[in-house]
Each structure stands twice: as structure tokens, then as C-alpha cells.
Amino acid sequence: MCGFAGWFATGSAEGPPPDAARLAAATACLGHRGPDGEGTWTASDGSCGLGHRRLAVLALEGGAQPMASPCGRWRIAFNGEIFNHQELRADLEARGEVFRTRSDTEVLLRLVMRRGPAAVNLLRGQFAFAVHDAAERHLLLARDALGEKPLFTALSGGRLYFASTLDALLLLSG
């Protein structure tokens, strides 16, 4: 079990984005969901912020989040497990991807980089995740069809807020 929280500014975002302290507080609120690591990231223009708490189950080393793509264009915060990640990894490696970790998070990130929203249809598992594409100013927010992993959302002031728990969502969105 992990947890994440964040926001994404739509074209009608009003006022300044949440500050680093609010994102850190929302991430800390998720501490019970992941004692093995935590991290936050905010886009330089304030358009997106991601916070993550990690419970290390797969790839005990190298799965820190929010995880960035090698080029820095994409960032991911992920909760769950992708059961078919080894099969997806093998396919991506055959297409030229070179992985830095053994993490299913990195597989998911690389899959979204290549396939966009269609990547969700290839996943077998229980998951909720947010992937930000800085170049396109796009956010992909998804969860498994059965809703095994929680994902709460709220739209306020032209920003989409999201979190793995309701208390983290309320803290972040104000």
C-alpha cells in the first residue's frame, strides 16, 4: 500500500498554486500508507504538484517517487501493483527501452510515455496513478476498473486535486 496526493492546474486556474508546505503536509498525512519513503515534486511553473508515500514491496531499491523519466519530461506517483509488469517490461525492452530499476512504477511510466492513455487498457493489477507530461501540460489520472486502490478527486478554483485518502485531499485542496 502506498499513497499519493497532488494537483493539476486547468486552463482556468485561479490564484497561486498550493505551496510546498501544504503538499508536504498532505504527503505526511499519508504516512500510514507508506513508511518506506516519501517525496514531493512541483512543476517549476506551479501547474502540477505530486507527493508520494511508499511501501516498498517490489524493487526495494530504486522505486522512489514521484519518479521522473530520464529526460525529466514525465513524472509519476503510483499506488498499487501491476501484475503483468514483467511481460510489459519485456515488450518495452524489445522496443528499445532501457530500465534503471526493477520497479513496476518505472514500467508503468515508460508504458504511459509510449502509449498515453491507451496504456491503461494493457494493465493487469490494482492501481491508481497520476502521470504528468510537462511538455504537453497534460495529466493522466487513472485507477483500476474495480477501484481497488482509492482515488479521491475535487475540482476547485480551476485546479484538479487528487489523493489516496480523503483527509489528504481536504488538506491539500483547502
Order of alpha helices (4+ residues) and beta strands (2+ residues): beta-alpha-beta-beta-beta-beta-alpha-alpha-beta-beta-beta-beta-alpha
